[in-house]
């Protein structure tokens, strides 16, 4: 069987749970060495050990993705261990009460907190890996945005704006670094069952509303998004950059 990411080195932020965990597992199955970059030490180490017991090659590195110095330290550690970086998945995200408030109820502090994780962290991660990708002749950066980085909804001022920023930043970086064979794309999940959405998807009224909005008749699974990320990370998408991949069960087709 041909492994789609054989011998690649990948960093996946928020890699210990939800979409990040699914991506970590699939990348490992496809032959990549994986860096599980997450704040959750317990989940990260459990996943690392499980992958390595199953003949994978994973390391967990704790990181606050909004911290510039911690990005530098993470990349230094990866280069010392594996000598290169081929793929970066900027998946770590923040929503909850801070991100879902409407404009009049959004505080500056909450706005800044959401942007720090959903937007600024993407810039920090992208910036620090570019020289290393250039050194190996290219790479792929996938930024996890949202359908709410493209369309609006009744709530979520900070979340919408930060995910929209991730989308447009991806386009700018794609243009700037295409000459280095560094591809940058965004992926836009629809309503997906993850730990981050558990609080709202456990409310029957909201869940039913979102199900009714989805032509394919079910909410997304983390694996649905992870397989889209895999495509953008693999050489199969070698002529794809500066675009957005929507994986939403048809929600935005209405």
Secondary structure, 3 states (H helix, E strand, C coil): CCCCCCCCEEEEECCCCHHHHHHHHHHHHCCCEEEEEECCHHHHHHHHHHHHHCCCCEEEEECCCCCHHHHHHHHHHHHHHHCCCCEEEECCCCCHHHHHCCHHHCCHHHHHHHHHHHHHHHHHHHHHHHHHHHHCCCEEEEEECCHHHCCCCCCCHHHHHHHHHHHHHHHHHHHHHHHHCEEEEEEEECCECCHHHHHHHCCHHHHHHHHHCCCCCCCECHHHHHHHHHHHHCHHHCCCCCCEEEECCCHHHC
